[in-house]
């Protein structure tokens, strides 16, 4: 039946969308994706099996073009780390999408919203999700809003926060919300509901709560993780003095989760969040094998991470407020203030061996020069609300276009030759770091280039303030990368 259906997936570069696309293909759907930066899909294993439309969902013309002949629209976009009046932007984008879907004759909209209690003042992010759902439900297109709480899966923001809080802290001072009851759901079950929603009869137009079989306190989630990870259970003290803002700062400092993501998650935990009803069962029955319990979902997530098979990750979501434009070509620099630092080094290793080291930089392997300096820069970035150095990388050995890499983003990768990283740390300007490998006789040559476009006087002052360290950091990096390649060879 589904082989005749065309599904449009928005948010395909995100955590949920990136997992949904291959499962839709496996279920027999034809799939079209809408992406602002299609380059981020270059290395997706399913990229050649889908139609990719470039553009922004908030652009009415693009939205109408993308929804032509579409049977089901999966609305999976949300400004998780949004700032400013993001609620207004979310409403405008949702209204544009709703109008385009109605105009194009889309037969079904499926939206993944947030589980929330009734009769309380919601956080801005949960309120925004509820409003987006209401706009889509009023579109005239049959819509299902699936309201999920904490999603547990390898690479999910909620799982990573639970994991790092539990592993780092032997004793856990925590806000009083650790006593609130919540209903987590395994990411596999979220996929099940999303796909099944496409076949719900056209007269169904409403929101449904979805959740796993377990209702737990947040503290029980952390200690449940500890048991599955082979760690001792942590004593937890609920402190009334930890406001949501203070708690988000704490999470920002002791986990890789940046403050912009920690704030909405913690705000959403201020009240108990459990399913208010199980009406979804009458429309989409639970999976034949049953919904996955919390402890089992943790086991599955840990197994994926230990095997290096994390399919999608919170790390790879776009960072709000950071530049996303690619590095201009060199001729475009004319007339601009640009600072560069260029290093070269020869290695007796082959190009393939040198490339293996280049592609493995960052994460647990580090940056091959002055680890304390890199760590200090990461801590400073965390303190000012950036992503920090502890974001790490999804795979220890393999990089794809769009991957997060500590406080960088993979902008371009020519496998075996070039790796270009765009800075996502907080800097008064735009910065890139390039590393490449070239054949050189019976060995190879390593080329490294840092490029910085300063913003105003502060940007220039920043460059010259750190300039004395460049000679040590960048030269040491080039030397040790080539030495490592030679040693491993």
Buried (B, 14 or more C-beta within 10 A) or exposed (E): EBEEBBBBBBBBBBBBBBBBBBBBBEBEBBBBBBBBBBBBBBBBEBBEEBEBBEBBBBBBEBBBBBBBEBBBBBBBBBBBBBEEEBBEBBBEBBBBBBBBBBBBEBBBBBBBBBBBBEEEEBBBBBBBBBBBBBBBBEBEBBBBBBBBBBBBBBBBBBBBBBBBBBBEBEEBBBBEBBBBEBBBBBBBBBBBBBBBBBEBEEEBBEBBBBBBBBBBBBBBBBBBBBEBEEBEBBEBEBEEEBEBEEBBBBBBBBBBBBBBBBBBBBBBBBBBBBBEEEEBEEBBEBEEEEBBBBBBBBBBBBEBBEEEEBBBBBBBBBBBBBBEEEBBEEEEBEEEBBBEBEBBBBBBBBBEBBBBBBBBBBBEEBBBBBEEBBBEBBEBBBBEBBBBBBBBBBBEEBBBBBBBBBBBBBBBBEEBBBBBBBBBBBBBBBBBBBBBBBEBEEBBBBBBBBBBBBEEEEBBEBBEEBEEEBEEBBBBBBBBBBBBBBEEB
